[in-house]
Amino acid sequence: MRTTEPFTDIEHKPIHIPLLDHPKPPPPAAVTNRLLIRVQSCITITSVSLFFISAFLLIILYQQTSTNSALPRYSQSDRLTWERTAFHFQRAKNFIYDPNGQLFHMGWYHLFYQYNPYAPVWGNMSWGHAVSKDMINWFELPVALVPTDWYDIEGVLSGSTTVLPNGHIFALYTGNANDFSQLQCKVVPVNLSDPLLVEWVKYDGNPILYTPVGIGLKDYRDPSTVWTGPDGKHRMIMGSKRGSTGLVLVYHTTDYTNYVFVG
């Protein structure tokens, strides 16, 4: 029978694993210094954070206080009141455009202007109307002129008013016709005894002027106030253009209804 050989001395030798070398513990003074540095760092970070948080809260508080004290709270109906003009005329709502005729009648200053009664954009052009005693405080009146006939159905455009020496009043305006050609028309107040001149009526013979030969159908508008020159002739001018060149067309009249082109 075969016997097993005994283990060698190496196999029987105990195994000893040396311990790792550990550094010597720092002295107590060094530990204390490290703790102080960490504490100081924490205090610094906390102080900076509190500073910025406090500043942020103070800014918010200041803004709220300033808003509450400087601006009143507006309801939905009047929230834009503070944005309105102080001295210049402005409608309560919707789109306004060119001033179209100013006159003084029986103690009132009258202002007519391009106006869209239905929306805050250009369109449905009519003549708005306002009056004032001092040209600072204005009172809105009913719309004076609106599109009603074929010669102005696409808009009652810009024009002017004229007060004659005998006190009679009339207005000229450009009508935007149903084919968008621009024709000149006349209106007069219904009642000259009315200081507010609320009602106006269109001349039965409108339009009183058609576009001259050589002028674009959409380039003939804005009749001016009629004035009397040194020669005694009554004149009115119109804006137009030929190609890219602007033109001023001059007319004479003897009855303020029939106009003769002179150049």
MARPA-495605 format. One record per residue: residue number from 1; x, y, z of N, C-alpha, C, O in turn. Coordinates in steps of 0.1 Angstrom, whole numbers, plus 2048, in hexadecimal, padded with zeros to 3 digits. Example, Ala and Ser with C-alpha at 12.3 -4.5 7.8 and 13.67 -1.06 7.14 Angstrom:
BEGIN
(1 (884 7C7 84E) (87B 7D3 84E) (884 7DF 84E) (88E 7DF 855));
(2 (880 7EA 847) (889 7F5 847) (881 800 84F) (886 80B 850));
end
This chain:
BEGIN
(1 (809 7F4 800) (800 800 800) (809 80C 800) (813 80D 807));
(2 (805 816 7F7) (80D 822 7F5) (809 82C 800) (7FD 82E 802));
(3 (813 831 806) (811 83C 810) (813 849 80B) (81C 84B 802));
(4 (80C 853 810) (80E 861 80C) (819 867 813) (81B 865 81F));
(5 (821 86E 80B) (82D 874 812) (828 880 81A) (81E 886 817));
(6 (82F 882 825) (82B 88D 82E) (82E 89A 828) (836 89C 81F));
(7 (826 8A4 82D) (827 8B2 828) (835 8B7 82B) (83C 8B3 834));
(8 (839 8C0 822) (846 8C6 824) (846 8D0 82F) (83B 8D4 834));
(9 (851 8D4 833) (852 8DF 83E) (84B 8EC 839) (845 8F3 841));
(10 (84D 8EE 82C) (847 8FB 827) (838 8FA 828) (831 904 82C));
(11 (832 8EF 825) (823 8EE 826) (81F 8EF 834) (814 8F4 837));
(12 (827 8EB 83E) (823 8EB 84C) (827 8F9 852) (823 8FB 85D));
(13 (82F 901 84B) (833 90E 851) (827 917 852) (820 919 848));
(14 (826 91D 85D) (81A 927 85E) (81C 933 855) (827 938 853));
(15 (811 938 850) (811 943 847) (80F 950 84F) (805 951 857));
(16 (818 959 84E) (817 966 855) (816 971 84B) (81F 973 843));
(17 (80B 979 84A) (809 984 841) (80C 991 849) (805 994 853));
(18 (816 998 845) (819 9A4 84C) (80E 9AF 84B) (808 9B1 841));
(19 (80B 9B6 856) (801 9C0 856) (806 9CC 84E) (812 9CF 84D));
(20 (7FC 9D4 848) (7FF 9E0 840) (805 9EA 84A) (802 9EB 855));
(21 (80E 9F2 844) (814 9FD 84C) (80A A08 84D) (806 A0E 843));
(22 (806 A0C 858) (7FC A17 85A) (804 A24 85E) (80E A23 866));
(23 (800 A2F 859) (807 A3B 85D) (804 A3E 86B) (7FA A3A 871));
(24 (80D A46 871) (80B A4A 87E) (7FF A54 87F) (7FE A5D 877));
(25 (7F7 A53 889) (7EC A5D 88B) (7F1 A6B 88C) (7FC A6D 893));
(26 (7EA A75 886) (7EF A83 887) (7EE A88 895) (7E6 A82 89D));
(27 (7F5 A91 898) (7F5 A97 8A5) (7E7 A9E 8A8) (7E1 AA2 89E));
(28 (7E3 A9F 8B4) (7D6 AA6 8B7) (7D5 AB4 8B2) (7CA AB8 8AE));
(29 (7E0 ABB 8B1) (7DF AC9 8AC) (7DB ACA 89E) (7D3 AD2 899));
(30 (7E0 AC0 896) (7DD AC0 887) (7CE ABC 885) (7C7 AC2 87D));
(31 (7C9 AB3 88D) (7BB AAF 88C) (7B2 ABB 88F) (7A8 ABD 889));
(32 (7B6 AC2 899) (7AE ACE 89D) (7AE AD8 892) (7A3 ADE 890));
(33 (7B9 ADA 88C) (7BA AE4 881) (7B1 AE0 875) (7AA AE9 86F));
(34 (7B1 AD3 872) (7A9 ACE 867) (79A AD0 86A) (792 AD5 862));
(35 (796 ACD 876) (788 ACF 87A) (784 ADE 879) (779 AE1 875));
(36 (78D AE7 87E) (78A AF5 87D) (788 AFA 86F) (77F B02 86C));
(37 (791 AF5 866) (790 AF9 857) (782 AF4 852) (77C AFC 84A));
(38 (77E AE8 855) (771 AE3 850) (766 AEB 855) (75D AEE 84E));
(39 (766 AEE 862) (75B AF6 868) (75B B04 862) (750 B09 85F));
(40 (766 B0A 860) (766 B17 85A) (761 B17 84B) (75A B20 847));
(41 (764 B0C 844) (75F B0B 836) (750 B0A 836) (749 B10 82E));
(42 (74B B01 840) (73C AFF 840) (736 B0D 844) (72B B10 83F));
(43 (73C B14 84D) (736 B21 852) (736 B2A 846) (72C B31 844));
(44 (741 B2B 83E) (742 B34 833) (737 B31 828) (730 B3A 823));
(45 (736 B24 825) (72C B20 81B) (71E B23 81F) (716 B28 818));
(46 (71B B20 82C) (70E B23 831) (70B B32 831) (700 B36 82E));
(47 (715 B3A 835) (713 B49 835) (710 B4E 827) (707 B56 825));
(48 (718 B49 81D) (716 B4E 810) (708 B4A 80B) (701 B52 804));
(49 (704 B3E 80D) (6F7 B39 809) (6EC B42 810) (6E2 B46 809));
(50 (6ED B44 81C) (6E3 B4C 823) (6E2 B5B 81E) (6D8 B61 81D));
(51 (6EE B60 81A) (6EF B6D 814) (6E7 B6E 807) (6DF B77 806));
(52 (6E9 B65 7FE) (6E2 B65 7F2) (6D3 B62 7F3) (6CB B68 7EC));
(53 (6D0 B59 7FC) (6C1 B57 7FF) (6BB B63 804) (6B0 B67 800));
(54 (6C1 B6A 80E) (6BB B76 814) (6BA B81 809) (6B0 B88 809));
(55 (6C4 B82 801) (6C4 B8D 7F6) (6B8 B8A 7ED) (6B1 B93 7E9));
(56 (6B7 B7D 7E9) (6AC B7A 7DF) (69E B7D 7E5) (695 B82 7DF));
(57 (69C B79 7F2) (690 B7C 7F9) (68D B8B 7FA) (682 B8F 7F9));
(58 (698 B92 7FD) (696 BA1 7FE) (692 BA7 7F1) (68A BB0 7F0));
(59 (698 BA2 7E6) (694 BA7 7D8) (686 BA5 7D5) (67E BAD 7D1));
(60 (681 B98 7D8) (673 B95 7D6) (66A B9E 7DE) (660 BA3 7D9));
(61 (66D B9F 7EB) (665 BA7 7F4) (665 BB6 7EF) (65A BBC 7F0));
(62 (670 BBB 7EA) (670 BC9 7E6) (668 BCB 7D9) (661 BD5 7D8));
(63 (669 BC1 7D0) (661 BC2 7C4) (652 BC2 7C7) (64A BC9 7C1));
(64 (64E BB9 7D0) (640 BB8 7D3) (63B BC5 7DA) (630 BCA 7D7));
(65 (644 BCB 7E3) (640 BD7 7E9) (63F BE3 7E0) (636 BEB 7E0));
(66 (649 BE3 7D6) (649 BEE 7CC) (63D BED 7C3) (637 BF7 7C0));
(67 (63A BE1 7BF) (62E BDF 7B6) (621 BE3 7BD) (619 BEA 7B7));
(68 (620 BDF 7C9) (613 BE2 7D0) (612 BF1 7D3) (607 BF6 7D3));
(69 (61D BF7 7D5) (61C C06 7D9) (61C C0F 7CD) (617 C1A 7CE));
(70 (623 C0B 7C2) (624 C14 7B7) (619 C12 7AD) (615 C1D 7A7));
(71 (614 C07 7AA) (609 C04 7A0) (5FC BFF 7A7) (5FD BF6 7AE));
(72 (5F1 C06 7A3) (5E5 C01 7A9) (5E1 BF4 7A2) (5E6 BF1 797));
(73 (5D8 BED 7A8) (5D3 BE0 7A1) (5C7 BE4 799) (5BE BEA 79D));
(74 (5C8 BE0 78C) (5BE BE2 782) (5B5 BD6 780) (5B9 BCB 781));
(75 (5A8 BD9 77E) (59F BCE 77B) (5A2 BCA 76C) (5A9 BD1 765));
(76 (59B BC0 768) (59D BBB 75A) (598 BC6 750) (59E BC7 745));
(77 (58E BCE 754) (588 BD8 74A) (591 BE4 749) (591 BEA 73F));
(78 (599 BE8 754) (5A0 BF4 753) (5AF BF2 755) (5B6 BFB 759));
(79 (5B4 BE6 753) (5C2 BE3 756) (5CC BEA 74D) (5D8 BEC 751));
(80 (5C7 BEF 741) (5D0 BF7 739) (5CF C06 73A) (5D4 C0D 731));
(81 (5C7 C0A 743) (5C4 C19 744) (5D1 C20 746) (5D3 C2B 740));
(82 (5DB C1B 74E) (5E7 C22 751) (5F0 C23 744) (5F9 C2B 744));
(83 (5ED C1B 73A) (5F5 C1C 72E) (5F0 C25 724) (5F6 C28 719));
(84 (5E5 C2B 726) (5DF C34 71C) (5E5 C42 71C) (5EB C46 726));
(85 (5E4 C49 711) (5EA C56 710) (5E4 C60 719) (5D8 C5F 71C));
(86 (5EB C6A 71E) (5E6 C74 727) (5E0 C80 720) (5D7 C86 725));
(87 (5E6 C84 715) (5E2 C90 70E) (5DD C8E 700) (5D5 C96 6FA));
(88 (5E1 C83 6F9) (5DE C81 6EB) (5D1 C78 6EB) (5CF C6F 6F4));
(89 (5C9 C7B 6E1) (5BC C73 6E0) (5BF C65 6DD) (5C7 C61 6D5));
(90 (5B7 C5C 6E4) (5B8 C4E 6E1) (5AA C47 6E4) (5A4 C4A 6EE));
(91 (5A5 C40 6DA) (598 C39 6DC) (599 C2F 6E7) (5A3 C2B 6EB));
(92 (58D C2C 6EC) (58C C22 6F7) (591 C14 6F3) (596 C0D 6FA));
(93 (58F C11 6E6) (594 C05 6E0) (594 C05 6D1) (58F C0F 6CB));
(94 (59B BFB 6CB) (59C BF9 6BD) (5A5 C03 6B6) (5AC C0B 6BC));
(95 (5A6 C01 6A9) (5B1 C07 6A1) (5AD C15 69D) (5A3 C18 697));
(96 (5B7 C1F 69F) (5B6 C2C 699) (5C2 C2F 691) (5CC C29 692));
(97 (5C0 C39 688) (5CA C3C 67E) (5CB C4B 67B) (5CA C53 684));
(98 (5CC C4E 66E) (5CE C5C 66A) (5C3 C66 670) (5B8 C62 670));
(99 (5C7 C71 675) (5BD C7C 677) (5B8 C81 66A) (5BF C83 660));
(100 (5AB C82 669) (5A4 C85 65C) (59D C92 65B) (597 C95 650));
(101 (59E C9A 664) (598 CA7 663) (596 CAD 671) (591 CA7 67A));
(102 (59B CB9 673) (599 CC0 67F) (592 CCE 67C) (595 CD4 672));
(103 (58A CD1 685) (583 CDE 684) (57E CE3 691) (57D CDB 69B));
(104 (57B CF0 692) (575 CF6 69E) (567 CFB 69B) (565 D02 692));
(105 (55E CF7 6A3) (550 CFA 6A0) (548 CFC 6AD) (547 CF3 6B6));
(106 (543 D08 6AF) (53A D0B 6BB) (541 D07 6C8) (53A D01 6D1));
(107 (54D D0B 6CA) (554 D08 6D6) (55B CFB 6D8) (560 CF8 6E3));
(108 (55A CF2 6CE) (55F CE5 6CF) (56A CE2 6C4) (568 CE6 6B9));
(109 (575 CDC 6C8) (57F CD7 6BF) (57A CC9 6BA) (577 CC1 6C3));
(110 (57A CC7 6AD) (576 CBA 6A8) (582 CB3 6A2) (58A CB9 69B));
(111 (582 CA6 6A4) (58D C9D 69F) (586 C92 698) (57F C8A 69E));
(112 (589 C90 68B) (585 C84 684) (591 C7C 680) (59C C81 67F));
(113 (590 C6F 67F) (59B C66 67E) (597 C59 678) (58C C55 679));
(114 (5A1 C52 672) (59E C44 66D) (59C C3B 679) (5A4 C3B 683));
(115 (592 C33 678) (58E C2A 684) (588 C1D 67F) (580 C1D 675));
(116 (58C C12 685) (585 C06 683) (57C C03 68F) (582 C00 69A));
(117 (56F C04 68E) (567 C02 69A) (566 BF4 69F) (561 BF2 6AA));
(118 (56B BEA 698) (569 BDC 69B) (575 BD4 6A0) (574 BC9 6A5));
(119 (581 BDA 69E) (58D BD2 6A1) (599 BDB 6A3) (599 BE6 69F));
(120 (5A4 BD5 6A9) (5B0 BDD 6AB) (5BA BDD 6A0) (5C6 BDE 6A2));
(121 (5B5 BDA 694) (5BE BD9 688) (5B8 BE2 67D) (5AC BE5 67E));
(122 (5C0 BE5 672) (5BA BEC 667) (5AF BE4 660) (5B0 BD8 65F));
(123 (5A4 BEC 65D) (599 BE5 656) (58C BED 659) (58C BF4 664));
(124 (582 BEB 651) (575 BF1 654) (577 C00 656) (570 C06 65F));
(125 (57F C07 64E) (583 C14 652) (577 C1E 651) (570 C1E 647));
(126 (576 C25 65C) (56B C2F 65E) (571 C3C 663) (57E C3D 665));
(127 (569 C46 665) (56D C53 66B) (569 C53 679) (55D C54 67C));
(128 (572 C51 683) (56F C54 691) (56D C62 693) (572 C6B 68B));
(129 (568 C66 69F) (565 C74 6A2) (566 C76 6B1) (561 C6F 6B9));
(130 (56D C81 6B4) (56F C85 6C2) (56F C94 6C3) (573 C9B 6BA));
(131 (56B C99 6CF) (56B CA8 6D1) (572 CAB 6DE) (574 CA3 6E7));
(132 (577 CB8 6DF) (57E CBC 6EB) (57C CCB 6EC) (57A CD3 6E3));
(133 (57C CD0 6F9) (57C CDE 6FC) (58A CE4 6FC) (58C CF0 6FA));
(134 (594 CDC 700) (5A2 CE0 702) (5AC CD9 6FB) (5B8 CDB 6FC));
(135 (5A8 CCF 6F2) (5B1 CC6 6EB) (5BA CBD 6F4) (5C4 CB8 6EF));
(136 (5B6 CBC 700) (5BC CB3 709) (5B2 CA8 70E) (5B5 C9C 70E));
(137 (5A7 CAC 712) (59C CA3 717) (592 CA1 70B) (58C CAB 707));
(138 (592 C95 706) (58A C92 6FA) (57E C89 6FE) (57E C81 707));
(139 (573 C8B 6F6) (567 C83 6F8) (564 C7C 6EB) (563 C82 6E0));
(140 (562 C6F 6EC) (55F C67 6E0) (551 C69 6DC) (548 C6A 6E4));
(141 (54E C6B 6CF) (541 C6C 6C9) (53E C60 6C0) (547 C58 6BD));
(142 (532 C5E 6BC) (52F C53 6B3) (537 C54 6A6) (53B C5F 6A2));
(143 (53A C49 6A0) (541 C49 693) (53A C52 689) (52E C50 687));
(144 (542 C5B 683) (53C C65 67A) (538 C5F 66C) (52E C61 666));
(145 (542 C57 666) (540 C52 659) (544 C43 658) (54E C3F 65E));
(146 (53C C3B 652) (53E C2D 651) (53C C29 642) (535 C30 63B));
(147 (542 C1E 63D) (540 C19 630) (531 C15 62E) (52C C0C 635));
(148 (52B C1A 624) (51D C17 621) (51A C15 612) (510 C0E 60F));
(149 (521 C1B 609) (51E C1B 5FB) (529 C15 5F3) (534 C13 5F8));
(150 (526 C13 5E6) (52F C0C 5DE) (53C C13 5DD) (547 C0D 5DB));
(151 (53C C21 5DD) (548 C29 5DC) (551 C29 5E8) (55C C2E 5E8));
(152 (54C C24 5F4) (554 C24 600) (552 C18 608) (556 C17 614));
(153 (54D C0D 602) (549 C01 609) (555 BFA 60F) (554 BF3 619));
(154 (561 BFC 609) (56D BF6 60E) (575 BFF 618) (580 BFC 61C));
(155 (56F C0B 61B) (575 C13 625) (573 C22 622) (574 C27 617));
(156 (570 C29 62D) (570 C38 62D) (57E C3C 631) (581 C3D 63D));
(157 (586 C40 627) (594 C42 62A) (597 C51 62D) (58D C59 630));
(158 (5A3 C55 62D) (5A7 C62 632) (5A1 C6E 62A) (59D C6C 61E));
(159 (5A1 C79 630) (59C C85 629) (59E C92 632) (5A8 C92 63A));
(160 (595 C9B 631) (596 CA8 638) (589 CAE 63A) (57F CAA 634));
(161 (588 CB9 642) (57C CC1 644) (580 CCF 640) (58B CD4 641));
(162 (576 CD7 63C) (577 CE5 638) (56C CED 63F) (560 CE9 63D));
(163 (56F CF8 645) (565 D02 64A) (565 D0E 641) (570 D15 640));
(164 (55A D11 63B) (559 D1C 631) (557 D29 639) (553 D29 644));
(165 (55A D34 633) (558 D41 639) (54A D43 63E) (548 D4B 648));
(166 (540 D3E 637) (532 D3F 63C) (52E D36 647) (522 D35 64B));
(167 (537 D2E 64C) (534 D24 656) (530 D17 652) (52F D0D 65A));
(168 (52E D15 645) (52B D07 640) (537 CFE 641) (543 D02 641));
(169 (535 CF1 643) (53F CE7 645) (53D CDC 63C) (532 CD8 63A));
(170 (548 CD6 637) (547 CCA 62F) (554 CC2 631) (55E CC8 636));
(171 (554 CB6 62D) (55F CAD 62E) (561 CA6 621) (557 CA2 61A));
(172 (56D CA4 61D) (571 C9C 612) (578 C8F 617) (580 C90 620));
(173 (576 C84 611) (57D C78 615) (57F C6F 608) (578 C70 5FE));
(174 (588 C65 60A) (58A C5B 5FF) (582 C4F 602) (583 C49 60D));
(175 (57A C4B 5F9) (572 C3F 5FA) (579 C33 5F3) (57E C34 5E8));
(176 (57B C28 5FB) (580 C1C 5F5) (575 C14 5EF) (56D C0E 5F6));
(177 (574 C14 5E2) (568 C0F 5DB) (568 C00 5DB) (571 BF9 5E0));
(178 (55D BFA 5D6) (55B BEB 5D6) (566 BE4 5CD) (568 BD8 5CF));
(179 (56C BEB 5C4) (577 BE6 5BC) (585 BEA 5C2) (58F BE9 5BB));
(180 (585 BF1 5CE) (591 BF6 5D4) (597 C02 5CD) (5A2 C06 5D0));
(181 (590 C08 5C3) (595 C14 5BE) (591 C1F 5C8) (588 C1E 5D0));
(182 (599 C2A 5C7) (598 C35 5D1) (591 C41 5CA) (596 C47 5C1));
(183 (585 C45 5D0) (57D C4F 5CB) (57B C5A 5D6) (57B C57 5E2));
(184 (579 C66 5D2) (577 C71 5DB) (569 C75 5DD) (561 C76 5D4));
(185 (565 C77 5EA) (557 C78 5EE) (556 C84 5F7) (55F C8A 5FD));
(186 (549 C89 5F9) (546 C95 601) (53B C91 60B) (532 C8A 608));
(187 (53C C97 617) (532 C96 621) (530 CA3 628) (539 CAC 628));
(188 (524 CA5 62E) (521 CB2 635) (51A CAE 642) (513 CA4 643));
(189 (51B CB7 64C) (514 CB4 659) (505 CB6 657) (501 CBF 64F));
(190 (4FD CAE 65E) (4EF CAF 65D) (4EA CBC 663) (4E1 CC2 65D));
(191 (4EF CC0 66E) (4EA CCB 676) (4F6 CD4 67A) (4FD CD1 683));
(192 (4F7 CDF 673) (502 CE9 677) (500 CEF 685) (509 CF5 68B));
(193 (4F3 CEE 68A) (4F0 CF4 697) (4F5 CEB 6A2) (4F5 CEF 6AE));
(194 (4F9 CDF 69F) (4FE CD5 6A9) (50C CD8 6AC) (515 CD6 6A3));
(195 (510 CDC 6B8) (51E CDF 6BA) (527 CD3 6B9) (533 CD4 6B7));
(196 (521 CC7 6BB) (529 CBA 6BA) (52A CB4 6AC) (531 CAB 6AA));
(197 (521 CB9 6A3) (521 CB4 695) (521 CA5 695) (52A C9E 68E));
(198 (518 C9F 69C) (517 C90 69D) (514 C89 690) (519 C7F 68D));
(199 (50A C8F 689) (505 C88 67D) (50A C8E 670) (50B C9B 66E));
(200 (50E C86 666) (513 C8A 659) (50C C82 64F) (508 C77 651));
(201 (50A C89 643) (503 C82 638) (50C C83 62B) (513 C8D 629));
(202 (50C C78 624) (514 C78 617) (50D C7F 60C) (501 C7E 60A));
(203 (515 C86 604) (510 C8D 5F8) (50A C83 5EE) (510 C78 5EB));
(204 (4FE C86 5E9) (4F7 C7D 5E0) (4FF C7B 5D3) (4FD C70 5CD));
(205 (507 C84 5CF) (50E C83 5C2) (51C C7C 5C4) (524 C7C 5BA));
(206 (51F C76 5CF) (52C C6F 5D1) (52D C64 5C7) (523 C5D 5C4));
(207 (539 C61 5C2) (546 C68 5C5) (547 C75 5BD) (542 C75 5B2));
(208 (54E C7F 5C2) (54F C8B 5BB) (55C C8C 5B2) (55D C94 5A9));
(209 (565 C82 5B5) (571 C82 5AD) (575 C73 5AA) (575 C6B 5B3));
(210 (579 C70 59E) (57E C63 59A) (58D C64 597) (592 C6F 595));
(211 (593 C59 597) (5A2 C59 595) (5A5 C5E 587) (59F C5A 57D));
(212 (5AF C68 586) (5B2 C6D 579) (5BA C63 570) (5BF C59 575));
(213 (5BA C65 563) (5C1 C5D 55A) (5D0 C5D 55D) (5D6 C67 560));
(214 (5D6 C51 55D) (5E4 C50 560) (5E8 C4E 56F) (5F3 C4C 572));
(215 (5DD C4E 577) (5DF C4C 586) (5DA C3E 58A) (5CF C3B 585));
(216 (5E1 C37 592) (5DC C2A 596) (5CF C2B 59E) (5CD C35 5A6));
(217 (5C6 C22 59D) (5B9 C22 5A4) (5BB C22 5B3) (5B2 C27 5BA));
(218 (5C6 C1D 5B8) (5C8 C1C 5C6) (5D2 C27 5CB) (5D8 C26 5D6));
(219 (5D5 C31 5C2) (5DF C3B 5C5) (5D9 C49 5C5) (5E0 C52 5BF));
(220 (5CD C4B 5CA) (5C6 C57 5C8) (5BE C5A 5D5) (5B3 C55 5D6));
(221 (5C4 C61 5DF) (5BD C62 5EB) (5C1 C6E 5F3) (5CA C76 5F0));
(222 (5BA C70 5FF) (5BD C7A 609) (5BA C88 604) (5C4 C90 603));
(223 (5AE C8C 601) (5AB C9A 5FD) (5AE CA4 609) (5AA CA0 614));
(224 (5B3 CAF 606) (5B7 CB9 610) (5AB CC2 613) (5A1 CC3 60C));
(225 (5AD CCA 61E) (5A4 CD5 620) (5A5 CDF 614) (5AF CE1 60F));
(226 (599 CE5 611) (599 CEF 606) (59D CFC 60C) (598 D00 616));
(227 (5A6 D03 605) (5AA D11 609) (5A9 D1A 5FD) (5A9 D16 5F2));
(228 (5A9 D27 601) (5A8 D32 5F7) (5B5 D39 5F5) (5BA D3E 5FF));
(229 (5BB D39 5E9) (5C8 D3F 5E7) (5C6 D4E 5E5) (5BB D54 5E5));
(230 (5D2 D55 5E4) (5D2 D64 5E2) (5CA D68 5D5) (5C5 D73 5D4));
(231 (5C9 D5F 5CB) (5C2 D62 5BF) (5B3 D60 5C0) (5AC D62 5B7));
(232 (5AE D5C 5CC) (5A0 D5A 5CF) (59B D4D 5CA) (58F D4A 5CC));
(233 (5A4 D44 5C5) (59F D37 5C1) (5A0 D2D 5CD) (5A9 D2E 5D5));
(234 (596 D24 5CD) (596 D1A 5D7) (59D D0D 5D2) (59A D08 5C8));
(235 (5A6 D08 5DB) (5AE CFD 5D7) (5AD CF1 5E0) (5AA CF3 5EC));
(236 (5AF CE6 5DA) (5B0 CD9 5E2) (5BB CD1 5DC) (5BC CD1 5D0));
(237 (5C2 CC9 5E4) (5CD CC1 5DF) (5CA CB2 5E2) (5C3 CAF 5EC));
(238 (5CF CA9 5DA) (5CE C9B 5DC) (5DC C94 5DC) (5E5 C99 5D5));
(239 (5DD C89 5E3) (5E9 C81 5E3) (5E8 C76 5D9) (5DE C70 5D7));
(240 (5F3 C74 5D1) (5F3 C6A 5C7) (602 C66 5C4) (60B C6A 5CB));
(241 (604 C5E 5BA) (611 C5B 5B5) (610 C56 5A7) (606 C51 5A2));
(242 (61B C57 5A0) (61C C51 592) (629 C48 592) (634 C4E 593));
(243 (627 C3B 591) (633 C33 593) (637 C33 5A1) (62F C30 5AA));
(244 (644 C36 5A3) (649 C38 5B1) (64B C46 5B5) (651 C49 5C0));
(245 (645 C4F 5AD) (647 C5E 5B0) (63A C63 5B7) (62F C62 5B1));
(246 (63B C69 5C2) (630 C6F 5C9) (62B C7B 5C2) (633 C83 5BC));
(247 (61E C7E 5C2) (618 C89 5BB) (60E C90 5C5) (608 C8A 5CD));
(248 (60D C9D 5C3) (602 CA5 5C9) (5FA CAB 5BE) (5FF CB3 5B5));
(249 (5ED CA7 5BD) (5E4 CAC 5B3) (5DC CB8 5B8) (5D6 CB7 5C3));
(250 (5DB CC2 5B0) (5D5 CCF 5B4) (5C8 CD0 5AD) (5C7 CCE 5A1));
(251 (5BD CD4 5B4) (5B0 CD7 5AE) (5AB CE4 5B2) (5AE CEA 5BD));
(252 (5A3 CEA 5A9) (59B CF6 5AC) (58C CF3 5AD) (588 CE9 5A7));
(253 (585 CFB 5B5) (577 CFA 5B6) (570 D07 5B9) (577 D10 5BE));
(254 (564 D08 5B5) (55D D15 5B7) (551 D12 5C0) (54B D1C 5C6));
(255 (54D D06 5C2) (541 D02 5CA) (544 CF8 5D4) (53A CF4 5DB));
(256 (550 CF3 5D6) (554 CEA 5E0) (54F CDC 5DD) (54F CD3 5E6));
(257 (549 CDA 5D1) (544 CCC 5CE) (54A CC8 5C1) (54D CBC 5BF));
(258 (54B CD1 5B7) (551 CCD 5AA) (55F CD2 5AA) (562 CDE 5AD));
(259 (568 CCA 5A6) (577 CCD 5A7) (57D CCB 599) (57A CC1 592));
(260 (586 CD4 595) (58C CD4 588) (59B CD1 58B) (5A1 CD9 592));
(261 (5A0 CC7 584) (5AF CC4 585) (5B7 CCE 57E) (5B4 CD1 572));
(262 (5C1 CD4 585) (5C9 CDE 57E) (5D8 CDA 57D) (5E0 CE1 577));
(263 (5DC CCF 583) (5E9 CCB 582) (5EF CC5 58E) (5FB CC0 58F));
end
